[in-house]
Amino acid sequence: MDRVRAGQFAALTATGLLGTLRTLGPTRFRPCASPDCEGAFIDTSRAGRRRYCTPDLCGNRLNVANHRARRA
Ligand SMILES: [Zn+2]
């Protein structure tokens, strides 16, 4: 990808991100709920109940920790 195309692509991505934020509202931009994750995400789910930047990773990590804490 050359420089101009990369620039256009970045601009398109930024526009898409802003459009998403405008459509869903600023409350949809949240930090990850996992205590040991510094990530943030835009909740694009319909219900707006997403809590983790990467549900498979951060959600699971927390579940495993809770599970271990319960057993201990
Ligand atoms: Zn996370």
PDB file of the backbone (N, CA, C, O) and the ligand in Angstrom, with CONECT records:
HET     ZN  A 101       1
ATOM      1  N   MET A   1       0.849  -1.206   0.000  1.00  0.00           N
ATOM      2  CA  MET A   1       0.000   0.000   0.000  1.00  0.00           C
ATOM      3  C   MET A   1       0.879   1.247   0.000  1.00  0.00           C
ATOM      4  O   MET A   1       1.752   1.375   0.858  1.00  0.00           O
ATOM      5  N   ASP A   2       0.669   2.173  -0.944  1.00  0.00           N
ATOM      6  CA  ASP A   2       1.503   3.371  -0.977  1.00  0.00           C
ATOM      7  C   ASP A   2       1.006   4.395   0.033  1.00  0.00           C
ATOM      8  O   ASP A   2      -0.012   4.207   0.699  1.00  0.00           O
ATOM      9  N   ARG A   3       1.764   5.490   0.122  1.00  0.00           N
ATOM     10  CA  ARG A   3       1.519   6.486   1.160  1.00  0.00           C
ATOM     11  C   ARG A   3       0.125   7.121   1.059  1.00  0.00           C
ATOM     12  O   ARG A   3      -0.574   7.265   2.062  1.00  0.00           O
ATOM     13  N   VAL A   4      -0.267   7.496  -0.164  1.00  0.00           N
ATOM     14  CA  VAL A   4      -1.555   8.167  -0.357  1.00  0.00           C
ATOM     15  C   VAL A   4      -2.710   7.232   0.021  1.00  0.00           C
ATOM     16  O   VAL A   4      -3.639   7.623   0.728  1.00  0.00           O
ATOM     17  N   ARG A   5      -2.629   6.020  -0.455  1.00  0.00           N
ATOM     18  CA  ARG A   5      -3.683   5.053  -0.145  1.00  0.00           C
ATOM     19  C   ARG A   5      -3.776   4.811   1.356  1.00  0.00           C
ATOM     20  O   ARG A   5      -4.871   4.731   1.914  1.00  0.00           O
ATOM     21  N   ALA A   6      -2.627   4.695   2.002  1.00  0.00           N
ATOM     22  CA  ALA A   6      -2.625   4.471   3.451  1.00  0.00           C
ATOM     23  C   ALA A   6      -3.304   5.626   4.160  1.00  0.00           C
ATOM     24  O   ALA A   6      -4.057   5.424   5.113  1.00  0.00           O
ATOM     25  N   GLY A   7      -3.032   6.862   3.685  1.00  0.00           N
ATOM     26  CA  GLY A   7      -3.654   8.047   4.269  1.00  0.00           C
ATOM     27  C   GLY A   7      -5.157   8.027   4.088  1.00  0.00           C
ATOM     28  O   GLY A   7      -5.914   8.325   5.013  1.00  0.00           O
ATOM     29  N   GLN A   8      -5.577   7.675   2.893  1.00  0.00           N
ATOM     30  CA  GLN A   8      -7.020   7.611   2.635  1.00  0.00           C
ATOM     31  C   GLN A   8      -7.678   6.547   3.495  1.00  0.00           C
ATOM     32  O   GLN A   8      -8.775   6.735   4.023  1.00  0.00           O
ATOM     33  N   PHE A   9      -6.994   5.446   3.620  1.00  0.00           N
ATOM     34  CA  PHE A   9      -7.538   4.356   4.421  1.00  0.00           C
ATOM     35  C   PHE A   9      -7.690   4.786   5.879  1.00  0.00           C
ATOM     36  O   PHE A   9      -8.705   4.503   6.515  1.00  0.00           O
ATOM     37  N   ALA A  10      -6.659   5.482   6.409  1.00  0.00           N
ATOM     38  CA  ALA A  10      -6.706   5.959   7.790  1.00  0.00           C
ATOM     39  C   ALA A  10      -7.865   6.936   7.976  1.00  0.00           C
ATOM     40  O   ALA A  10      -8.579   6.884   8.978  1.00  0.00           O
ATOM     41  N   ALA A  11      -8.046   7.838   6.988  1.00  0.00           N
ATOM     42  CA  ALA A  11      -9.121   8.823   7.066  1.00  0.00           C
ATOM     43  C   ALA A  11     -10.477   8.121   7.063  1.00  0.00           C
ATOM     44  O   ALA A  11     -11.378   8.485   7.819  1.00  0.00           O
ATOM     45  N   LEU A  12     -10.606   7.126   6.217  1.00  0.00           N
ATOM     46  CA  LEU A  12     -11.866   6.376   6.160  1.00  0.00           C
ATOM     47  C   LEU A  12     -12.139   5.676   7.482  1.00  0.00           C
ATOM     48  O   LEU A  12     -13.267   5.683   7.974  1.00  0.00           O
ATOM     49  N   THR A  13     -11.115   5.079   8.049  1.00  0.00           N
ATOM     50  CA  THR A  13     -11.265   4.384   9.318  1.00  0.00           C
ATOM     51  C   THR A  13     -11.674   5.351  10.421  1.00  0.00           C
ATOM     52  O   THR A  13     -12.546   5.042  11.233  1.00  0.00           O
ATOM     53  N   ALA A  14     -11.033   6.540  10.449  1.00  0.00           N
ATOM     54  CA  ALA A  14     -11.355   7.540  11.459  1.00  0.00           C
ATOM     55  C   ALA A  14     -12.794   8.009  11.296  1.00  0.00           C
ATOM     56  O   ALA A  14     -13.516   8.160  12.281  1.00  0.00           O
ATOM     57  N   THR A  15     -13.210   8.240  10.056  1.00  0.00           N
ATOM     58  CA  THR A  15     -14.586   8.662   9.801  1.00  0.00           C
ATOM     59  C   THR A  15     -15.560   7.589  10.275  1.00  0.00           C
ATOM     60  O   THR A  15     -16.584   7.894  10.885  1.00  0.00           O
ATOM     61  N   GLY A  16     -15.236   6.341   9.992  1.00  0.00           N
ATOM     62  CA  GLY A  16     -16.098   5.255  10.417  1.00  0.00           C
ATOM     63  C   GLY A  16     -16.203   5.188  11.929  1.00  0.00           C
ATOM     64  O   GLY A  16     -17.278   4.947  12.478  1.00  0.00           O
ATOM     65  N   LEU A  17     -15.084   5.402  12.595  1.00  0.00           N
ATOM     66  CA  LEU A  17     -15.053   5.366  14.057  1.00  0.00           C
ATOM     67  C   LEU A  17     -15.904   6.495  14.636  1.00  0.00           C
ATOM     68  O   LEU A  17     -16.683   6.284  15.565  1.00  0.00           O
ATOM     69  N   LEU A  18     -15.743   7.701  14.073  1.00  0.00           N
ATOM     70  CA  LEU A  18     -16.539   8.837  14.549  1.00  0.00           C
ATOM     71  C   LEU A  18     -18.026   8.594  14.304  1.00  0.00           C
ATOM     72  O   LEU A  18     -18.863   8.886  15.158  1.00  0.00           O
ATOM     73  N   GLY A  19     -18.339   8.060  13.134  1.00  0.00           N
ATOM     74  CA  GLY A  19     -19.726   7.765  12.818  1.00  0.00           C
ATOM     75  C   GLY A  19     -20.308   6.764  13.801  1.00  0.00           C
ATOM     76  O   GLY A  19     -21.448   6.900  14.248  1.00  0.00           O
ATOM     77  N   THR A  20     -19.513   5.759  14.131  1.00  0.00           N
ATOM     78  CA  THR A  20     -19.959   4.748  15.078  1.00  0.00           C
ATOM     79  C   THR A  20     -20.222   5.383  16.431  1.00  0.00           C
ATOM     80  O   THR A  20     -21.246   5.119  17.061  1.00  0.00           O
ATOM     81  N   LEU A  21     -19.289   6.227  16.880  1.00  0.00           N
ATOM     82  CA  LEU A  21     -19.445   6.896  18.173  1.00  0.00           C
ATOM     83  C   LEU A  21     -20.687   7.780  18.187  1.00  0.00           C
ATOM     84  O   LEU A  21     -21.418   7.827  19.176  1.00  0.00           O
ATOM     85  N   ARG A  22     -20.918   8.486  17.070  1.00  0.00           N
ATOM     86  CA  ARG A  22     -22.058   9.390  17.003  1.00  0.00           C
ATOM     87  C   ARG A  22     -23.365   8.596  17.026  1.00  0.00           C
ATOM     88  O   ARG A  22     -24.340   9.005  17.656  1.00  0.00           O
ATOM     89  N   THR A  23     -23.372   7.484  16.348  1.00  0.00           N
ATOM     90  CA  THR A  23     -24.579   6.669  16.286  1.00  0.00           C
ATOM     91  C   THR A  23     -24.875   6.027  17.638  1.00  0.00           C
ATOM     92  O   THR A  23     -26.016   6.030  18.101  1.00  0.00           O
ATOM     93  N   LEU A  24     -23.857   5.489  18.251  1.00  0.00           N
ATOM     94  CA  LEU A  24     -24.074   4.724  19.476  1.00  0.00           C
ATOM     95  C   LEU A  24     -24.048   5.594  20.732  1.00  0.00           C
ATOM     96  O   LEU A  24     -24.603   5.213  21.762  1.00  0.00           O
ATOM     97  N   GLY A  25     -23.413   6.744  20.651  1.00  0.00           N
ATOM     98  CA  GLY A  25     -23.320   7.629  21.811  1.00  0.00           C
ATOM     99  C   GLY A  25     -22.014   7.441  22.541  1.00  0.00           C
ATOM    100  O   GLY A  25     -21.428   6.360  22.492  1.00  0.00           O
ATOM    101  N   PRO A  26     -21.540   8.492  23.229  1.00  0.00           N
ATOM    102  CA  PRO A  26     -20.224   8.459  23.871  1.00  0.00           C
ATOM    103  C   PRO A  26     -20.142   7.452  25.020  1.00  0.00           C
ATOM    104  O   PRO A  26     -19.041   7.027  25.373  1.00  0.00           O
ATOM    105  N   THR A  27     -21.245   7.066  25.599  1.00  0.00           N
ATOM    106  CA  THR A  27     -21.195   6.109  26.706  1.00  0.00           C
ATOM    107  C   THR A  27     -20.795   4.729  26.226  1.00  0.00           C
ATOM    108  O   THR A  27     -20.482   3.847  27.026  1.00  0.00           O
ATOM    109  N   ARG A  28     -20.807   4.545  24.902  1.00  0.00           N
ATOM    110  CA  ARG A  28     -20.419   3.249  24.373  1.00  0.00           C
ATOM    111  C   ARG A  28     -18.907   3.093  24.309  1.00  0.00           C
ATOM    112  O   ARG A  28     -18.397   2.004  24.044  1.00  0.00           O
ATOM    113  N   PHE A  29     -18.192   4.189  24.554  1.00  0.00           N
ATOM    114  CA  PHE A  29     -16.742   4.106  24.579  1.00  0.00           C
ATOM    115  C   PHE A  29     -16.316   3.910  26.021  1.00  0.00           C
ATOM    116  O   PHE A  29     -16.436   4.830  26.830  1.00  0.00           O
ATOM    117  N   ARG A  30     -15.824   2.735  26.356  1.00  0.00           N
ATOM    118  CA  ARG A  30     -15.552   2.405  27.751  1.00  0.00           C
ATOM    119  C   ARG A  30     -14.198   1.730  27.935  1.00  0.00           C
ATOM    120  O   ARG A  30     -13.657   1.122  27.012  1.00  0.00           O
ATOM    121  N   PRO A  31     -13.663   1.851  29.150  1.00  0.00           N
ATOM    122  CA  PRO A  31     -12.473   1.055  29.458  1.00  0.00           C
ATOM    123  C   PRO A  31     -12.885  -0.389  29.733  1.00  0.00           C
ATOM    124  O   PRO A  31     -14.024  -0.669  30.104  1.00  0.00           O
ATOM    125  N   CYS A  32     -11.942  -1.283  29.543  1.00  0.00           N
ATOM    126  CA  CYS A  32     -12.197  -2.699  29.765  1.00  0.00           C
ATOM    127  C   CYS A  32     -12.496  -2.962  31.242  1.00  0.00           C
ATOM    128  O   CYS A  32     -11.870  -2.368  32.120  1.00  0.00           O
ATOM    129  N   ALA A  33     -13.457  -3.854  31.514  1.00  0.00           N
ATOM    130  CA  ALA A  33     -13.865  -4.136  32.887  1.00  0.00           C
ATOM    131  C   ALA A  33     -12.902  -5.079  33.605  1.00  0.00           C
ATOM    132  O   ALA A  33     -12.994  -5.259  34.819  1.00  0.00           O
ATOM    133  N   SER A  34     -11.990  -5.672  32.860  1.00  0.00           N
ATOM    134  CA  SER A  34     -11.026  -6.563  33.486  1.00  0.00           C
ATOM    135  C   SER A  34     -10.000  -5.755  34.274  1.00  0.00           C
ATOM    136  O   SER A  34      -9.380  -4.846  33.722  1.00  0.00           O
ATOM    137  N   PRO A  35      -9.806  -6.073  35.569  1.00  0.00           N
ATOM    138  CA  PRO A  35      -8.914  -5.264  36.400  1.00  0.00           C
ATOM    139  C   PRO A  35      -7.465  -5.273  35.939  1.00  0.00           C
ATOM    140  O   PRO A  35      -6.743  -4.306  36.182  1.00  0.00           O
ATOM    141  N   ASP A  36      -7.025  -6.325  35.287  1.00  0.00           N
ATOM    142  CA  ASP A  36      -5.628  -6.328  34.851  1.00  0.00           C
ATOM    143  C   ASP A  36      -5.484  -6.067  33.358  1.00  0.00           C
ATOM    144  O   ASP A  36      -4.531  -6.521  32.725  1.00  0.00           O
ATOM    145  N   CYS A  37      -6.436  -5.333  32.808  1.00  0.00           N
ATOM    146  CA  CYS A  37      -6.341  -4.954  31.410  1.00  0.00           C
ATOM    147  C   CYS A  37      -6.487  -3.447  31.283  1.00  0.00           C
ATOM    148  O   CYS A  37      -7.363  -2.843  31.902  1.00  0.00           O
ATOM    149  N   GLU A  38      -5.619  -2.844  30.475  1.00  0.00           N
ATOM    150  CA  GLU A  38      -5.636  -1.391  30.292  1.00  0.00           C
ATOM    151  C   GLU A  38      -6.402  -1.004  29.041  1.00  0.00           C
ATOM    152  O   GLU A  38      -6.389   0.163  28.651  1.00  0.00           O
ATOM    153  N   GLY A  39      -7.056  -1.940  28.414  1.00  0.00           N
ATOM    154  CA  GLY A  39      -7.703  -1.701  27.131  1.00  0.00           C
ATOM    155  C   GLY A  39      -8.975  -0.893  27.230  1.00  0.00           C
ATOM    156  O   GLY A  39      -9.560  -0.742  28.303  1.00  0.00           O
ATOM    157  N   ALA A  40      -9.389  -0.378  26.093  1.00  0.00           N
ATOM    158  CA  ALA A  40     -10.665   0.318  25.977  1.00  0.00           C
ATOM    159  C   ALA A  40     -11.326  -0.158  24.692  1.00  0.00           C
ATOM    160  O   ALA A  40     -10.649  -0.683  23.807  1.00  0.00           O
ATOM    161  N   PHE A  41     -12.618   0.014  24.580  1.00  0.00           N
ATOM    162  CA  PHE A  41     -13.309  -0.482  23.395  1.00  0.00           C
ATOM    163  C   PHE A  41     -14.565   0.327  23.142  1.00  0.00           C
ATOM    164  O   PHE A  41     -15.049   1.050  24.013  1.00  0.00           O
ATOM    165  N   ILE A  42     -15.079   0.191  21.938  1.00  0.00           N
ATOM    166  CA  ILE A  42     -16.375   0.775  21.608  1.00  0.00           C
ATOM    167  C   ILE A  42     -17.391  -0.354  21.580  1.00  0.00           C
ATOM    168  O   ILE A  42     -17.249  -1.314  20.821  1.00  0.00           O
ATOM    169  N   ASP A  43     -18.395  -0.234  22.395  1.00  0.00           N
ATOM    170  CA  ASP A  43     -19.409  -1.269  22.469  1.00  0.00           C
ATOM    171  C   ASP A  43     -20.351  -1.145  21.277  1.00  0.00           C
ATOM    172  O   ASP A  43     -21.195  -0.251  21.228  1.00  0.00           O
ATOM    173  N   THR A  44     -20.196  -2.043  20.331  1.00  0.00           N
ATOM    174  CA  THR A  44     -21.042  -2.005  19.145  1.00  0.00           C
ATOM    175  C   THR A  44     -22.161  -3.036  19.241  1.00  0.00           C
ATOM    176  O   THR A  44     -22.914  -3.232  18.287  1.00  0.00           O
ATOM    177  N   SER A  45     -22.268  -3.687  20.384  1.00  0.00           N
ATOM    178  CA  SER A  45     -23.341  -4.668  20.537  1.00  0.00           C
ATOM    179  C   SER A  45     -24.681  -3.954  20.669  1.00  0.00           C
ATOM    180  O   SER A  45     -24.742  -2.817  21.138  1.00  0.00           O
ATOM    181  N   ARG A  46     -25.738  -4.614  20.259  1.00  0.00           N
ATOM    182  CA  ARG A  46     -27.049  -3.995  20.264  1.00  0.00           C
ATOM    183  C   ARG A  46     -27.508  -3.648  21.683  1.00  0.00           C
ATOM    184  O   ARG A  46     -28.067  -2.578  21.921  1.00  0.00           O
ATOM    185  N   ALA A  47     -27.265  -4.564  22.614  1.00  0.00           N
ATOM    186  CA  ALA A  47     -27.728  -4.353  23.987  1.00  0.00           C
ATOM    187  C   ALA A  47     -26.843  -3.366  24.745  1.00  0.00           C
ATOM    188  O   ALA A  47     -27.278  -2.766  25.728  1.00  0.00           O
ATOM    189  N   GLY A  48     -25.607  -3.199  24.291  1.00  0.00           N
ATOM    190  CA  GLY A  48     -24.688  -2.278  24.954  1.00  0.00           C
ATOM    191  C   GLY A  48     -24.211  -2.790  26.287  1.00  0.00           C
ATOM    192  O   GLY A  48     -23.962  -2.003  27.200  1.00  0.00           O
ATOM    193  N   ARG A  49     -24.078  -4.088  26.419  1.00  0.00           N
ATOM    194  CA  ARG A  49     -23.661  -4.648  27.706  1.00  0.00           C
ATOM    195  C   ARG A  49     -22.265  -5.242  27.647  1.00  0.00           C
ATOM    196  O   ARG A  49     -21.859  -5.983  28.542  1.00  0.00           O
ATOM    197  N   ARG A  50     -21.541  -4.920  26.604  1.00  0.00           N
ATOM    198  CA  ARG A  50     -20.194  -5.462  26.490  1.00  0.00           C
ATOM    199  C   ARG A  50     -19.321  -4.868  27.578  1.00  0.00           C
ATOM    200  O   ARG A  50     -19.423  -3.675  27.863  1.00  0.00           O
ATOM    201  N   ARG A  51     -18.466  -5.671  28.192  1.00  0.00           N
ATOM    202  CA  ARG A  51     -17.660  -5.186  29.314  1.00  0.00           C
ATOM    203  C   ARG A  51     -16.164  -5.271  29.052  1.00  0.00           C
ATOM    204  O   ARG A  51     -15.384  -4.585  29.712  1.00  0.00           O
ATOM    205  N   TYR A  52     -15.759  -6.084  28.119  1.00  0.00           N
ATOM    206  CA  TYR A  52     -14.330  -6.295  27.914  1.00  0.00           C
ATOM    207  C   TYR A  52     -13.922  -5.910  26.501  1.00  0.00           C
ATOM    208  O   TYR A  52     -14.695  -6.026  25.551  1.00  0.00           O
ATOM    209  N   CYS A  53     -12.657  -5.439  26.392  1.00  0.00           N
ATOM    210  CA  CYS A  53     -12.160  -5.078  25.072  1.00  0.00           C
ATOM    211  C   CYS A  53     -12.087  -6.316  24.198  1.00  0.00           C
ATOM    212  O   CYS A  53     -12.398  -6.266  23.008  1.00  0.00           O
ATOM    213  N   THR A  54     -11.673  -7.431  24.792  1.00  0.00           N
ATOM    214  CA  THR A  54     -11.615  -8.691  24.075  1.00  0.00           C
ATOM    215  C   THR A  54     -12.332  -9.740  24.911  1.00  0.00           C
ATOM    216  O   THR A  54     -11.705 -10.382  25.753  1.00  0.00           O
ATOM    217  N   PRO A  55     -13.629  -9.929  24.702  1.00  0.00           N
ATOM    218  CA  PRO A  55     -14.409 -10.813  25.579  1.00  0.00           C
ATOM    219  C   PRO A  55     -13.794 -12.198  25.773  1.00  0.00           C
ATOM    220  O   PRO A  55     -13.809 -12.743  26.877  1.00  0.00           O
ATOM    221  N   ASP A  56     -13.258 -12.758  24.696  1.00  0.00           N
ATOM    222  CA  ASP A  56     -12.678 -14.092  24.790  1.00  0.00           C
ATOM    223  C   ASP A  56     -11.478 -14.118  25.723  1.00  0.00           C
ATOM    224  O   ASP A  56     -11.275 -15.081  26.461  1.00  0.00           O
ATOM    225  N   LEU A  57     -10.679 -13.044  25.684  1.00  0.00           N
ATOM    226  CA  LEU A  57      -9.464 -13.002  26.490  1.00  0.00           C
ATOM    227  C   LEU A  57      -9.730 -12.447  27.889  1.00  0.00           C
ATOM    228  O   LEU A  57      -9.498 -13.128  28.887  1.00  0.00           O
ATOM    229  N   CYS A  58     -10.217 -11.207  27.954  1.00  0.00           N
ATOM    230  CA  CYS A  58     -10.370 -10.522  29.237  1.00  0.00           C
ATOM    231  C   CYS A  58     -11.513 -11.128  30.050  1.00  0.00           C
ATOM    232  O   CYS A  58     -11.387 -11.287  31.264  1.00  0.00           O
ATOM    233  N   GLY A  59     -12.611 -11.464  29.406  1.00  0.00           N
ATOM    234  CA  GLY A  59     -13.731 -12.086  30.094  1.00  0.00           C
ATOM    235  C   GLY A  59     -13.330 -13.428  30.671  1.00  0.00           C
ATOM    236  O   GLY A  59     -13.641 -13.742  31.820  1.00  0.00           O
ATOM    237  N   ASN A  60     -12.642 -14.214  29.870  1.00  0.00           N
ATOM    238  CA  ASN A  60     -12.220 -15.526  30.328  1.00  0.00           C
ATOM    239  C   ASN A  60     -11.219 -15.444  31.454  1.00  0.00           C
ATOM    240  O   ASN A  60     -11.291 -16.213  32.412  1.00  0.00           O
ATOM    241  N   ARG A  61     -10.276 -14.507  31.345  1.00  0.00           N
ATOM    242  CA  ARG A  61      -9.241 -14.362  32.361  1.00  0.00           C
ATOM    243  C   ARG A  61      -9.897 -14.097  33.713  1.00  0.00           C
ATOM    244  O   ARG A  61      -9.504 -14.661  34.734  1.00  0.00           O
ATOM    245  N   LEU A  62     -10.913 -13.220  33.697  1.00  0.00           N
ATOM    246  CA  LEU A  62     -11.601 -12.872  34.932  1.00  0.00           C
ATOM    247  C   LEU A  62     -12.402 -14.066  35.449  1.00  0.00           C
ATOM    248  O   LEU A  62     -12.421 -14.327  36.652  1.00  0.00           O
ATOM    249  N   ASN A  63     -13.051 -14.776  34.560  1.00  0.00           N
ATOM    250  CA  ASN A  63     -13.817 -15.946  34.970  1.00  0.00           C
ATOM    251  C   ASN A  63     -12.919 -16.983  35.614  1.00  0.00           C
ATOM    252  O   ASN A  63     -13.272 -17.578  36.632  1.00  0.00           O
ATOM    253  N   VAL A  64     -11.763 -17.196  35.022  1.00  0.00           N
ATOM    254  CA  VAL A  64     -10.808 -18.160  35.573  1.00  0.00           C
ATOM    255  C   VAL A  64     -10.360 -17.707  36.960  1.00  0.00           C
ATOM    256  O   VAL A  64     -10.268 -18.520  37.880  1.00  0.00           O
ATOM    257  N   ALA A  65     -10.079 -16.404  37.112  1.00  0.00           N
ATOM    258  CA  ALA A  65      -9.639 -15.870  38.398  1.00  0.00           C
ATOM    259  C   ALA A  65     -10.741 -16.044  39.449  1.00  0.00           C
ATOM    260  O   ALA A  65     -10.471 -16.457  40.576  1.00  0.00           O
ATOM    261  N   ASN A  66     -11.966 -15.730  39.074  1.00  0.00           N
ATOM    262  CA  ASN A  66     -13.090 -15.892  40.001  1.00  0.00           C
ATOM    263  C   ASN A  66     -13.260 -17.350  40.382  1.00  0.00           C
ATOM    264  O   ASN A  66     -13.498 -17.681  41.544  1.00  0.00           O
ATOM    265  N   HIS A  67     -13.139 -18.197  39.411  1.00  0.00           N
ATOM    266  CA  HIS A  67     -13.286 -19.625  39.639  1.00  0.00           C
ATOM    267  C   HIS A  67     -12.228 -20.111  40.634  1.00  0.00           C
ATOM    268  O   HIS A  67     -12.533 -20.865  41.559  1.00  0.00           O
ATOM    269  N   ARG A  68     -10.988 -19.673  40.434  1.00  0.00           N
ATOM    270  CA  ARG A  68      -9.902 -20.069  41.326  1.00  0.00           C
ATOM    271  C   ARG A  68     -10.149 -19.519  42.725  1.00  0.00           C
ATOM    272  O   ARG A  68      -9.907 -20.205  43.718  1.00  0.00           O
ATOM    273  N   ALA A  69     -10.642 -18.260  42.804  1.00  0.00           N
ATOM    274  CA  ALA A  69     -10.879 -17.627  44.104  1.00  0.00           C
ATOM    275  C   ALA A  69     -11.964 -18.382  44.861  1.00  0.00           C
ATOM    276  O   ALA A  69     -11.878 -18.546  46.078  1.00  0.00           O
ATOM    277  N   ARG A  70     -12.973 -18.835  44.148  1.00  0.00           N
ATOM    278  CA  ARG A  70     -14.054 -19.577  44.802  1.00  0.00           C
ATOM    279  C   ARG A  70     -13.562 -20.906  45.350  1.00  0.00           C
ATOM    280  O   ARG A  70     -13.959 -21.338  46.433  1.00  0.00           O
ATOM    281  N   ARG A  71     -12.695 -21.540  44.585  1.00  0.00           N
ATOM    282  CA  ARG A  71     -12.212 -22.860  44.994  1.00  0.00           C
ATOM    283  C   ARG A  71     -11.225 -22.773  46.149  1.00  0.00           C
ATOM    284  O   ARG A  71     -11.123 -23.697  46.956  1.00  0.00           O
ATOM    285  N   ALA A  72     -10.507 -21.673  46.227  1.00  0.00           N
ATOM    286  CA  ALA A  72      -9.444 -21.552  47.228  1.00  0.00           C
ATOM    287  C   ALA A  72     -10.022 -21.401  48.638  1.00  0.00           C
ATOM    288  O   ALA A  72      -9.269 -21.286  49.605  1.00  0.00           O
TER     289      ALA A  72
HETATM  290 ZN    ZN A 101      -9.452  -6.027  28.155  1.00  0.00          ZN2+
END
